[in-house]
């Protein structure tokens, strides 16, 4: 029993308690005050003192009978349940159901009479809750004969009776109640055979709680026994009814008393309230589908917990709450946890004889400091509980009105998990009574397991919260029941959580002085399995020591085999090797030594790969430079990487004229290069030497270069070639920019087995149909695609269009959408293998791989797509902040080790030491782990599931962006006082960067100025799509920027013309153009003087605008003209002129290049496009292939070199 009930018990025994300052005084009859009561009084003293003080301060009035001549309000707790029923009518989440087998003969008429008397006796059992002008009131019906349901199954075959009875019981449990009309209690009896019945009870929670259900059963048994034996009811009339209590509660809990309760909880729940972020298995749905389960604590754990409670002076509930808070902190990676806990409101003796809903669920807030000991947490929890008990009657709605809590339809805004310890007095049942003796509990006294197993239980298919645990002390042990949202949790996840809960409590009870972060959530056997098997990839060996030896091997074995194709040009392995040898010797003449760094600055071409191989053969490392990057960024990379020489072409050399670095234009110096010997050079440099340096976004404000080794890339190529079944017939598409690590995967996947690397051409991304057509004509067998482009491919894919040679697709770079996986499975039906990969640049391309099942699996419906298991010679650990492995099911940070690791960051030893930490699980001297900042968890089958980021790094259309880098760049602008950059997704699937900027006092600042400042410093994908000017950044209670209240950007509000005044459309053409812009930019209003790019437009959106303009006006507007005339005011005359001169034939097939300004004559080659006039769907279909193009690429209509690695 709880403390309130304990006080009431003392009162019944004539024991009177009073306060004398801080001392607790008592008067008691000598025979009644037993040693057991004295011990319990001493244990509960702090709680009792608090309750007595509260009663003294408030001066509780007595509960008295009142007249029924005015509307009777619901209690505060009932009001909450009534509201929930209005919010989700017809959902039986708050049905309380029982289905018990009675082994005895039943006198059904006597039982019906007993039920009738029970309902007469308790007004609440014949009360309904209609609404009067929107306010619920109690309507008490006159006594009536209770309609006890009776079903006779004894005539059915014996084998079917129990099954049918369980079906009827389940059906009864799912039947909703009508609160407005009642009745809210249903009773029934199912006859199975002579002396064997099933008793069914369904009652709505608004008129019942656990105490009430036991009281109902006890009174019904007494009444049945009396009526079955011809006696009258022995039960005395009730002193008060529920309506009296309700009126008393509203009188008592008002004014200053109510305010004192609310003030306490406002203090407890002050500041930013946490939302529990448990890892879910599936997306949420409405209405909620619930399931239930049960378990027990091993006897050893029960004894240990009781010993802990006695030693620490806490109750069993407090110990369980502390452990549960720790568990949720581990699962959510949060340290501020709010757990709901129902507490009985039966603080008055008079209420103990009432059936009714006397529970208030308190939001118990626990701050879990992983560095604190469990003993320290117990003290905090004890103080939290005692304070909550003193103000336990706070009405929910009164509290919510004064808290800054955002409500939504997904659950309780204060807590999503509940812990309950049922401690209502146990009802002893006699064998001769209606119910018979309690069903004998399973004998667990000899159980030796480390945790009690979980098993599914009967339920009505609903759940009140995401996850609830109810513990009960009975039969000498602790038994638990689980109710959970089965839409978001698998049963295996729930069973694992229950297991972890017990193991954590055991660890805490064994040694409460252990730090919370050190408490064990897994057994030693589980930990060893995780470290030695799940976290380690298979062992693999290979012959080559350097990447260029792939080429040398094929040049020796198959010199005439085609190594690279590009726009009709080819080069064999023998030719590639010979040309690379000549250029490598030329580099030596130019002063390039082993371990030097050489820049490569090329368009996508065969010469690019000749140059890369030459640098490697010279023993140097290459630094790829994307030709679409701003020159300021390229200059930074050249300096940061300490590049000694740049390989390029004469056409591009002028771009680097301001650089002091030496250049070799391979076309201009072709004769000199060809004069060198073309035989293989001796191996130069170590196998673990640097092969290339790839630059990624950096949180310091500047990109950072990761130095990747030969051995790491060879390891990945060899393992992937095995996994994908690559052989010499393979034709692999080279899709990605050479500056990103996906290009390494594409290249060496082909070279390792003597396949052909096919470089994509300029026209390949015109449309999805065009992409597929090119794949067919190129006879491609393997595609390595950025996930974001694969999403677009799937959205527009016709299964008949898939090339017959295509057998393998590899995706990576960001989260794969579950719905896209299902579309792929349905359209491809297993003919083409699909692999989802994961890995940051620092760990060389990818470190995990998952082969997607050929058809949808029911258990994975809507679930996050897995990222698989570690590749060969690689370790992937999921660790907590103290570098300890977390058990499967629990999220942690991903740490990567083994052969995959880069050397570190070029010229940044401190950052390297921070990110590349000593490997505590390796016996190899100097072994390291790379700290990724990614979150993941192991699932029971050993696969990894990605769970997001632990920091501010994001992916924008597949690009890796450190938000801090963008912030630091903006802070360099003298007119900027403060700034925060966030990634928003106001429209599903449309994630974009938004910068919130505080200008310096007196400074002039707008989006145009900020965009112009960033353009020469950062790639287009790092420039925010919108800028919002604020007088100050909003902060939360912890002094951090409160991102929840940052406003949704209204791009047009701060991007109008120079005078700041928006000019409305003045002609029908301007109006038509504005309508197109508003459709594409998803804005409500646009002025003709608004700049398209200052409104949040970017290259992809620009192509959409031009496509709609061309389709609607039947003109041939080149994309470049929108860049030259970025306002409607400027663009309208251009469109008008084209309308008078255009002779485009729009009833022919339309290619995307035509829509964005290409030659109409080229349409005849575009066999995949739809026939007839273009409509919006056609345009959207053909535009989807442009997702990867940057502004500078589309401006020049050159190669698309998107940043889409497997990082």
N, C-alpha and C positions, 0 to 999 in steps of 0.2 A: 504493500500500500504506500501511497505517497504521504508527505508530511501532513497535509490537511486532513487526510483520512485518519492518520495516526492520532492527531489531536482530537478528532471526533471520537475515536475509540477510547481515549483516556477520559473524555467527558462522560461517556456511557458508563465507565467504571467508577465514576465519582472522583476522579483525580483532577484537581483544579490547578492550573498553571497561571503564574502572574510574573510581571517584570518588576524588578527593583533595581533601577539603573541598568547596569549591564548584566546583572545577575538574574538567573531564572529561579523563581521560588515555586514550591508546589505544596499542596495539601492533599493527602491521600489516605484512604483506609489501609491499615497495615497489611491486611490479608490480600488486598488487590494489587498492590504495587510490587510486582515480582522482580527478581533480579534481571530477567529477560527484558522487561519493560524499561527498567533503569538503564540497561546497556543501550537499548535503542534510543532512549531519550537523550543520553549523552552523545550518541552519534549524530542525532538530528538537531542538536542544540542550536547551531548557527541558523538553520532554517526556521526553527520554531521562534527564536528571538525576532527574526525579521518579520515573520507573519504576525506575531503579537504586537510589534511596534506599528505595523501597518493598520491593524484593527483599532489600536488606540488612537492613531492619528485620524482615521476616517470616521470611526464611530458607526459601525455597521448597524442599520436598523434591523428589526426582526421581520421575518417573512410572515405575512398575515393574509388570511383570505380576503379577497376583494370582490366587489360586485361585478357582474358581467354585463353592465349596462352601457359600456363604451367599447369602442374597438380595442382589441387586445393586440399589442405589438408582438412581433417575434423577438426572441432573445437575439443578442448581437451575433452569436455564433450561427443561429438559424438564418439570420438575414444573409450571411455570407453564402450558405448552401442554397438558399432560395435564389440568390443572384446567379450562382453558377448554373443552376437548373434553367434559368431564363436564358443564359448565355449559350448553353448547349442542351436544348430541350430534347427529351426522349433518350438521352444517353444514360445508361444505368451505372455510371461510375460510382454513385453513392448508394447503391443497393447493398444492404448487408444480408448475406444469405447463409443458410445452414442446410445441410442434407445429411441426416444421421439415421443409421439403421437401428431400430428398436427391436430387441429380441424378447418379445412378450406379446400377450394378447392385448388388443386395444379396444376399449369401450368407446366407439366413435361418438355416440350421442353424449356421453359424459364429457368427452374431450371438447365437443362443440359447445356444450354448456359452460365448461371452464373458460374457453376462449371468449365466450359472450360476456361472462362475468369479469374477466380480465379487462376487456375493452370498456365495460361500464365503469369499472373501478378507476381506470386511468383515462382522464379526459383527453390526454394528448393522443391516445391511440385511436380516437375518433375525431381528430382535428385535421382540417385541411387548411391551406394557405392561399386563399384567393387574393387578388390584387384589387385594391380600391383606389382609383385615380393614381395607379402606378405604385402604390405603397402596399406591401403585403401585410395582411392581418390574420389573426387566428379565427377560424370558424369552427366552433365545437358542435358536432352533431349530437342529436339525442341518442341514447342507448338503443342498440338494435341487436337482433340475433346474428351472431357472427357466421358468415358463410364459409365454414371450414370445408375445403375441397377434399374430396375422397375419390381415389382412383384404385380400381381393383385389377391387378395384373396377375392374380393367382391362376387365371385360366390360360395364360400364355405358356408356351413351352419353357421349361425350367432354364434352358440355356439362353433364353432371350430376355428373361425378366430383369436381371440386373442391368443389362445394357439399356433396355428401354427406360428403366427407372432413372439411370444416370442421365439419359437424354432429356427426360422430362425435368429433372432437377436443373440441368444446364439451361434449358429453355426458360424455366421459371426465373432463374437468376438474371437472365437478360431482359426480362419484361420490365419496361420502364414504369415508373409511378407518375400519376398526375397530381402534382402538389396542389393545384387549385381546387380539385374536386375530391381527392382521396378515393378509397381508403389508402393509407400508407403502411398497412400491415396486411400481409397475406400468409395464411397458414394452410397446410395441406398434409394429407396422409396417403401414402401409396401402399396398398397391401400386396406383398410379394408372395406370402403363403401364411399358413397358420402360425401365429406367434413370431412373425417376421414382417416388419413394416419399415417403410422409409418416411421419416418426418421431414417436411419441408417448411422452412421459415424464410420469408423475404420481408424486410422492413427497411424503409428509407432512413438514411443516416440522420435526417433532419428531426427524427423523433426517437433516436436511439444512439447508444454508444456501448462500449464493452460492458460497463457496469450495468447498463439497462438490460442488455441481452441476458446477462446472468440473473438479474432480478426477475425478468420476464419468465425465464425458464423455471426459476424457483417457485414463483407464485403460481404459474400454470400447473406445476406438479402438485402443489398443495391443494389447489382447487380441484384438480382432476381426482385426486385421491379421496377428497371429501364427497364429491358428487357421485363417483363410481360406487361409493359405499353408503349412499343415501344420507349423507350428512350435509348440513349447510356450510357455507363458507366460513372458515375459521379466521379469515384475515380481517383485521380492524380497518375501519374507514381511514383514508388518508387525511392527515391534518391539513395539508395544502395540496393544491394541484399545480400543474405546470404553468397555467395562466397566472397564478399568483406569483410564482417565482419570476416569470417574465416581467411582470409589472414592477415587482420589487427591484429587479436588476436595473431597469431603466431609471428608477428613482435614485438608487444608490450610486450607480455609475454615471454621474452627471456632475456638472459644475466643477468645483475645484478638485474633487476626487478623480473625475475623468481626466482633467488636465494634468494632474500629477502622474497618472499612468502614461498619458501621451508624451509628456515631457521626458520621462525616463527613456521611453523607446526612441524618441527623436535623438536623444544623446547617443544611445547604443547604435542606432542605425544612421548616424550622421556621416557626412562625406560621400564619396562615390561608392555605391553599393555594387558588390560583385555579382556577376551572373555565372553560375556554375557551368564550367565548360568541360563536361565529361566527353571523352571520345565516343562518338556514336558509330554504329555499324551501317545505318541507313538514314535517309532523310526523313524529317518529320512529316506526319500526315494528320489530317483532321477528318472525322473524330479519331481519338486515340484508341488504338487496339492494345489491351493490356493482357498480361499473363502473370501467373503466380508460381511460386516455388517454395520449398521448405528445406530446412537443414537443422543441424544441432551442433552445439559445441562439444568437442571431446571432453570427457570428465576431467582430464588433467588441466585443460584450459579453464574450465569452470572453477576448479579448486584454486588455480593460480590467480584468477580474477578476484575471487572472494578474499584471498590473502592480500592482494594488492589493495583492495578497497579498505580492508581493516587497517593495514599499515599506513595508508595515506589519508585516512579519514574522509573518504568520499563514498558516494553511493555507487551501486553497480551501473546505474544509468550514466553517471558522470564519467566513469571509466570507459563505458562503451561509446559515449559521445566523443571523448577525446580521441579514442582509437579511430572512430569513423571519420572525424575531421582530418586526421592524419592520412587516412586512406584516400579521401576525396582530394586532398592536397597533392598527393602523389599522382593520382589519375588526371587531375586538371592542370597541374603545374601552377596552381594558384595558392597564395598564402592567406587569403581572406575568404573564409568559408562561412556561409549561412546555412544552417540546417533547421528544418522545421521539426518541432517536437510537440505533439498533442499533450496537453495537461488537463486533468480533470478539474472542473470548476465547482465541485461539491464541497465548498468550504463551510457550509452550514449543515448541522445535523439533520435539519428538516428535509434536505434535498436527497438524503441517502435512500429514501423510500420512493423517490420519483423515477419513473421511466422518462428519459428525455436525452437530448443531445447537449451534454454539459462538458464539452471539450473546447478548449481554445488552443490553437496551434501556434506556439511561440516561435519567433525567428531567433534562434540562438546563434550568435555571431562568434566565431572562433578565429583567432589570428594564429596561424601555424608558422612558427619560426623554426626552420629546420635545424638551426644551430642550438636551439634550446633542448633541454632534456624532457623526457615524457613526464617526469615528476613536475617540472615547471608548468607544462601544459595542463596537467591535472589541476594545479592550483588555479590557473586562469579559468578553466572550465567550471570549477566549483564556484568561483566568484560570479561567473556569468549566470549559472543556473540559479544561485541564491537570489541574485538581483532580479532575474526574470520571474521567479516564483512570487516575489513581493509585489510585482505588477502584472500578474498573470491574466487579469481580467480585461486587459485593454481591448476595446472593440477594433476589429480589423479595419473597417472603413474609416473610423475616426483617425486611426493611425495613418492610413494611406493618404488621407486628405492633406496631411502635413508633411509628407515625405516626397522628395523629388524622385519619384519612381516612374519609369516608363513602362506602361502596361501594354501587353500584346495578347494575342489569342493563343500563344503556344504554352502558357502555363502560369503558375503563380509568380508574380514579379519579384517576390522577396526570396523565395527558395524553391528549388526543384527536386530536393531530396528530403526525405523525412526519416527520422529514427524514433522509434517508440519502444518503451519498456512497459509491458502490461503488468501492473501490480495491483489490480483490483482483487478483493478477497476471493480466494478460491472457494468454489461451491462443492461441498462434499455430497456425493450422490449415493443414495442407498440402493442396494440391489433390488429391493421390492418397489422402489419408486417408479414413476412413469418413465424416467430416462434410463433406469438401471445404473449400474456403476459405470464410471468413466471407462472408455475403451483403454485397455492396458497399453501403456506406452511401450515403444520398442526398448528392449533392454540394452542400454549402451554402456553399462558399467564396465564391461570388459573391452570397450573399444580402445584400440591403441594407435589409431591413425593420427597424423599430424593436424588434420582438419576434418570436420564433419562434411560428408559429401552433400552436394546439392541435388535435389530431384524436383521435377515439375509437379505442380499441384493443381487442384480444381479451382477454377475461377469463372467469373461471368464475362470475361472478355474486355474488361475496362481497367483503367489505371487512373488514380487521382493525381499522381505525380510521376516524374520521370523514373524515380527509383525510391522505393520505401522499404525499410527493414523494420520488422516488428519482432521484438524479443520477448519471450515469456519464460519465467522461472516456474518449472513444474516438474514433478516426478524426479526431484533431485538433480535436475540438469537445466541447461539453458537451451531453449528451442527457438528457432527463428523462422519467420515467414517473409517472403519477398513478394512485392507487387511492383511490376515495372512496365514501362512503355515498350511493348514488343514491336512497335514500328521502327524504333531507333536502336534497340538492343537485341542482339542474338542471344539465344539461351546460353551458348557457350561463353559469351562475354559476361553474362550475369553469374554463371557458375564460377568463373575465374575470379570475379570481384568478391564473391562470398568467401572463396578460398583465401584470397589475399587479406581480407578483413580478419579472419581467424589467425592467420600466421602473424599479422602485425600485432594483434592483441597478445598473442603468446610471447612475442619478442619483447613487448613493453612490460608485460607482467613479470617476465624473468628478470629484467633489469631496468627499472624505471629511471635509472640515472643515465641511460643511453640517450644520445642525441636523437632527435626525431628523424633526422636524415639517415641515421644508421640503423633504424628499425628494419627488420627483415620482412620482406613480402613474399619470399620464396624459400623453398627448402634447399639445402645444399646440393641435392641431386639435380633439382631444376636449374640452379645456378650453373652447375658444371655443364649440363647439357646445352644451356644457352651459350656459354663461352666457347666450348670446345667443338660444337657442331653447328648450331644455327648461325653463329656469327662468322663462320669461316667458309670461304669458298674452297673448291677442290684444288689439289696441287696439279701443276702443269709445267712441263719443260718444253724448250724449243731449241732450234739450232742456231738461228741468227743472233748476233749481238748488237747490230746496229740497224736502223730502219732502212737505210739505203741498200742493205744486203738483201732485202726482199727483191729489189730490182735486179741486183747482180745475179741472184740465184735464177730468176726467170730468164735473164739474158744468156745465161749459160745453158739452161735446159731447153728454153723455147724462144730463141732470139727473134723469130719472126711473128710471134704472137702479138696482137694489138694490146698495147698498154693503156693508151688514152685516145679517145675520140673527141673532136670538137668541131661542130659546124662543117662536117664533111672532111676535115683533116684528121689524119691518124698518125700515130707514132708507135713503133714496135718497142718491145722491151729492149731489144738490142740497140736500137737507135737512141732510146731514152737513156740507156746506161752510158753509151758512148758520148753523147752530147753533154751529159752531166759530168763525166770524167774530164772532158776538155775544159768546161767552165770551172770546175773545181781547181784545176791546175792554174787557170787564169786568175782565180781568186788568190791563190798562193803567191803569184807574181805581184798581185796588187797589195800584198802585205797581210792577208788574212791568215791568222795562225789558229791552231786548235784552241777551242773554248772561246774564240772571239764571237761577236754577235753581228749578224748581217741582216739588214732589212730587206724585205722583198715587197716591191710596190708594183703590182701588175693588175690589169683586168684579168678576168677569168680566161685562161689560155693554156696551151701546152707549154709555152715558155715559162709560165709560172711554176709548173711542176719540175721542169728541167732545172730551174734555178734553185728550188728547194732541195732537190737531190744533190746538186752541186755543193751547196752550203754544208750539207751533212757529210758528204764525202771529204770536204776540206777539214772536217773535225770541228766545225763551228756550229753555233746554234742560230736558227733563223728567227726573225721577228716579223710576222706578217702584218702588213699595213693595208687597211681597207681603203680603197680609193674614194669611197663615199664619205669618209670621215672629214670633219673640219680640219683645216691645215694646222690650226693651233693645237688640236689634240694629237695629230701625227707628230708635230714638233716635240710635244711633251714626251711621247713614247720613245722617240729617237734618243732624246737626252736621258730619260730615265733608264732605258735599257742599255745605255752606253754603246749604241750601235756604231761600228767603225766604218761601215760601207753599206750603200744601198744598191741593190740590183733592181733595175727598172727598164723601161723602154724610153726611146727618145721622145715619144709623144707625151709621156707623163713626167719626164725629168724636169720640165719647166715648173711644175707644181712645187718642187722642192728646191727651187733656186735660192731661196733665202736660207736654206740649211747649210751648215758648215761641213756636213758629212760628205765624204767622197761618194761618187755615183759611178756605176757601170751600166750603161745602156746596152743591153745584150744584142739589140738589133744593129746599133751603130758599130759595135765592136765585134760583130760576128766573125769577121775574117781573122782577127787576132785570136779569138777564142778557138776557132776551128784549127788553128795552127798547132795547138797543143796536142800531145798524145792523148788518145781516147781509150787507153787501157785502164783497168781498175787500179785505184790507188791502194796502198796498204791501209788497213784500218787505223784511223786517227781518233783519239779520244776514248774514254771509258764507256762501257755499256750503260752505266748509270749516269753518264754525262748529260748535259742539257742539250736537247734536240731542238726545242723551240720555246719561245716565250709568248704566252697569250695574255692579253690585257683584259681585265674585267672591271666592272664598276667598283669604286672604293669608297668606304665611309669617311675617309679623310678629306674628301673633296677632289681627289685626283685618282685616276685609274691605277690599278696595281697589276704588275706583271707576274704571272705564275710560270716558273721555270719547269717545263715538263721534260722527262728523261726519255732516252731511247728505250730502256727496258720496260718502262710503264706502258708505252704505246705498243711495243711489240707484244707484251702480255695481253693487252686488250684485243689487239688484232687477231692473235692466235686463238684466244678463247672465243671470240665472237665468230670467227670463221668456222670453228667447230660447232658452235651452237646453232648457227644459221645454215649449216650445210653448204658452205661456199666451196666452189671448185673452179677449175680453169675456164669453164664455160660461162662464168658469172659476168653479168653486165650491170654495174652499179652506177647509179646516178650521182653525180657530184652536184649537190644542191646548194649547200651552205657557203657562207663567206669563208674565205681561207683564214680569216682572223679569229675564227671560233672553232671549238674543238670537235664539232660534228664533222667538219671537213676532214679531220684526221681519221675518224671512223670510216667515212666513205672511201678515202684514198687507200688506206692500208688494208681495209677489208678486201679490196680488189687485188692490190699488189701482193698480199701475203699468199694468195693461191694462184696468181697468174691470170686473174680475170681482167676485164676491161673497165676502166673508169671512163664514164661518159659524161662530159661536161655539159651542163644545160646551156641552151642558147638563149638569145635575146627574146625570142617570141614565146618561150615555153610557158610563161605565167600569164599570157593574155587572158585565158579563161580556164575553168576547170575542164571543160570539154577539150580545150586545146592542150592542156597539160596531159590528159589521158591519151589523147591522140599522139602527142610526141613520145610518151612512154611506149606506145605501141610501135611507132615507126622506129624508135631507137632500140626496140627489142630488149627493154630493160627487164631484169629479173629480180633486182633488189633495190628498194627505195629506203633511204634514211631521211626521214622528214621531221621537221619541227612539229610538235604536237598541234600548235595553233593552225598550221597549214593543213595538217591531216584532218582536223575538225572541219575546215572548209571543204576539203575534198569529199568527206563523207556526206556532208549536207547536200551535195549536188550530184552524187555518184549514182549512175545507172549501172546495175550489175552487168549488163551486156557490154558496157564500155570498158570493163577492166581488161587490160592487155593479157593475152593468153600466156605470154612468157613470164609475167609477174608472179613470183612465188613467195616473196618475203618482203614485209614492210616493218621497219623499225622506227619507233617514235620516241621522243624524249624532249626535254627542255622545260616542260611545265606539266601541270596536272591534266591528265586525260579525263574528259567528261564521261561519266558512266553511261549517259544516254547515247553518246556517240559510239561507245563500244558496242552497245546493243544494236545500233543501226548497222555497224560494220558486220557483226555476226549474222544479222538477218540478210544482208545484201551479198555477203561473200560466202557464207555457209561453209567455212573451213577450207576453202580452196587455196587461200593465201594465208601463210602464217603471219601473225602479228605479235610483235614484241614491244613491251613498254619498258623503257630503261630509265635509270636515275643515276645522277652523279654530277658533282660540281667540277668546274675546270681544274681545281687544285688536286683532284683525284683522277685526272686523265680520262676524259670522255664520259665514262659511266662505270659504276661499280656494282650495280644490281640489274637484274634482267628478269622479266616476267612474260611468259608466253600466255597470251590471252586465250581462254578456251574457245573452241570453234563455234560453240553455241551458248546462248545465255543459260546461266545456272540460277535456279530460284533463290538459293541462299545468298547470292551476290546481287540480287535485284536492287538497283539504286545505290549500291555500296561504292565507296571510293575504289578506283582501280588500283590494284596492287602494283608495287614496284619490284617485287620478286625477291630473289636470294643473291648472296654475294657471288661475284664472278671468281675465276681462278686466281689463286695466290693473293687474295684480298680478304681483309677482315672488315666487317661492318658491325659496329657495336651500337647499341641503344643504351645510353648511360644517363644517370642522374647528375645533378650539379657537382657531386663528389666523385665522379668518374666510376661509379658502381653500376653494374648492369641492372636494369629494371626488368621485372618479369614480363612474360608475354602478356599482351593486353594493355599494358601501362605505357603511355607515351614517354619518350625521353629524347635527348638530343643525339643525332647521328654522328658518330665518330668513325673515321675511315683509316685503316692501316694497311700494311702490306706493300706489295710491289706497285700499287696504283699511285702512290703519293708523288707529288711534285717535290722538287728540292726546297721550295719555299717561294717567297716573294723577292723579286730582284731589288737589291739595295735597301731592303726593309728588314733588318734583323730583328728589331723589336716586335714588329707585326708577325713575322715568321714564328718567333718564340711564343707569341700569344696564341696563334692559331694552330701551330704544329707542336703538340705537347708530347711528353714522354709516354710511351705505351706501357701501362702497368700490367698488361696481360702477356707481354712477350719476354722471352728469354734472350732475344737477340740484342746485343749491346747497341745503343743508339736508336732503337726502334721508336717510331713516332706514330701518333694519331693526329689526323686532321679534324679539327672541330668545325663542323659544317654550319652550325646555326639552324639546321633543318630539324624538324621534329618528325618522329615516326614511332611505330610500335610493331612488335612482332605479333602475328596472329598464331593461333594454335597449330596451323599447318607449317609454320616456319617461314612463311612469306612476310615481307615487310609492307606496311601500309603508310604512305606519306601523310603527315598531319599538319603541314604548314611550316611556318618560320617561327623562330624564337626571337627574332630581331626585326629590323625595319626593311630588310631586303625584300623586294617584290619582283614580280614578272609582269611586264607590260607588253602585251601582244607577243610574248615569247622572249622578250629582252630582259636580261638580269639588270636590275637597277637598285643601287643603294640610295635610299631616300636622303640619307645624310649628305651624300655627294652633291645632290641637286641643291639642298639647303645651303651648303657651304659656298657653292658657286653663286647663288643669289645673294648671299651675305657680303660678297665682294662688291656688290653695287652700292655706291655711296649713299643713294637715296633710301636704302632698305635698313630699317631699324631692327626688325625681327621677322622671322619667317618659319613656317612649318610646311612640309610637303607631305601629302598623303595620297594613297592610291584609293580612289573611290570607284564603286560599281553601282551607280544609281540606276542603271539599266542592266538587266541580266546579260552577262557576257560582254559588257562594254566597260572594262576597267580602264581608267585613265588617271594620269597624275594631275593633281590640283594643288597649286601653291597658294597658301594663305599668307599674305604679306602685310606687315605693319610699316608704313612709310615713316621716315624721319620727320620730325616736326618741321613744317614749312617747306618740305620737299614736294616737288611735282612728280607724280608717278602714275603710270598706267600699264595695262597689259602689253601694249605695243612696245613701250620702252623696255620692259622686262624681257620680252621675247627677243627683241633685237640684241639685248646684252648677252643672252645665252647662246644665240645662234652660232657665233664663231667659236664657242668654247665647248659645246657638247653635241653629241649626235642627236638627230631629230627625235629619237625615241625617249631621250632624257629631258626634253623640253615639255613642261606641263601643258596640258591641253587647255587649262583654264587658270586664271589668276583672280583671286578674291582679295580686295583691299579691306583691311579691318583696322579699327582704331587701336585694338589691343587683342592679343591672343587669349582666348578663354582658358582659364586654369581650373583644375579640379582641386579637391581638398588636399591633395598631396603636392600641390604646386607644379604639376605637370600639365601639359596642354591637354585640355579635355576634347578629344577628337569627336566625341559623341555629339557635341553641340556645334561643331563647325558647320556653317550653313552650306546647303547644296548650291554650287556655283550657278549664278545667273549670268552666263557668259556675256550676254549683250549689255548688261548693266554697266560694265566698266570698259567696254571695248568699242564704243561709238567713235565717230569722227573726232578730229582734233579739237573741235569746239565743244565736244561732249554732248551735243544735241543730236538726237536721232532724227533723220529725215525720212518721212514716210514715202512709200512708192507713189510716183506721179503719173505713170503710164501703165497700161495693161501689161506691157512687156516687163517692166520693172516689178510689177506685182507677181507675175508668173515666175520670175527669177527668185524673188523673195520667198514665194511658196516652196520652191524647190530647196532653197537653203534651209528653210525652217524644217522641212521634212527630213533632210539629211542630218542637220545639226540637232534635231529634236528640241527646237526652241519655239516659243510662242509668238515672238515678235522680232523682226529684223528691220533695220533701217537701210536705205540704199547707200549710206555712207559707212556702214559697218564693214570692217575688214574680215574676210572669211577666216583667215588664220588666227586673228585675235579673238574670234568667237569660239575658238576651240577646234577649228578645222585642221586636218592634217592631210598627208598625201592620199591615203586611202579614201577619205571622205571627199577629197577634191575629185578623184576619179568618178565617184558616185554623182557628184553635181554635174560634171560634164556629160556623163552618160544620160542622165535625165534630160538635160538641156538638148542634147543631140536627138534623143528619141522623141521628145515632145515637139520640138520646133523643126525637125527634119533638116538639120544643118550639120556641118562637120567642124565643130569647135575643137581646136587642138587644146590639150591639157595645159600646155605652156601659157596659153592666153589667160587662164584663170590665175596663174602665178603672177603674170604681168598686170592683170586688171583684177585685183582681189576684192573690189567692192561692186555691188550691183550697179551703182552709178557709173563706174568705169566699164563694167562688162556689158551693159545693155547696148551701147553703140556698136561694140564689136559683134555682138549677136545679130543686131539689126543689119549690119553690113553683110554678114555671112548669109543671112536669110535672103538677101537680094541676089547674091552671087552663087549660092550653093546649088549644085545639081546632083546631090547624093540620091541614089536610087535605094530607098529604104525598104522596098519589098523583097530585097535579096537577103541571104543569110548575113547576120550582123556579127562581126567579130568584136571582141572587146577593144582591140587596138583601134578599130574604126571609131568606136564610141569615144575613145579618149584622144582622138585626133590623128589616127594613122591613115594610110592610103586606103580609100574605098576599094580600089582595085585588088587590094590584098584579100578581100573577102572571099574570092572564089577558092582560095586555098583552105579556108576555114571550114572543113567538112563537118565539124562537130557542132556547129551553132544551130540554134533553132530557126526554122523558116518563118517568114512572114514579118509583119510589123512588130517592133519591140514593145513589150509591155513592161511594167515594173518588175514582174517576176523574172522575165528574161534578163533584164539588166542586173538585178540582184544576183542571179545565177552566174552571169559572166564576170561580174566584178569580184566575186569571192576569191578568185585566185590571186588578187593583188595584195593580200594581207601582209606580205613580206617586204614590200617595196618601201624604201625611204624616200623622203622628199627629193633629195638630189638625184636619186636614181630615176624617179618618174619624170623629173624635169628633163633629164637628158635622154629618157627612153632607152636606157642602157640596161646592163645586167642588174637583176635584183640580188643584192648581196646582204641578206638579212642576218641579224645576229640570232642564230638559232642553233646553239650547241646543245649538247646533252647535259649541260650544267644544271 
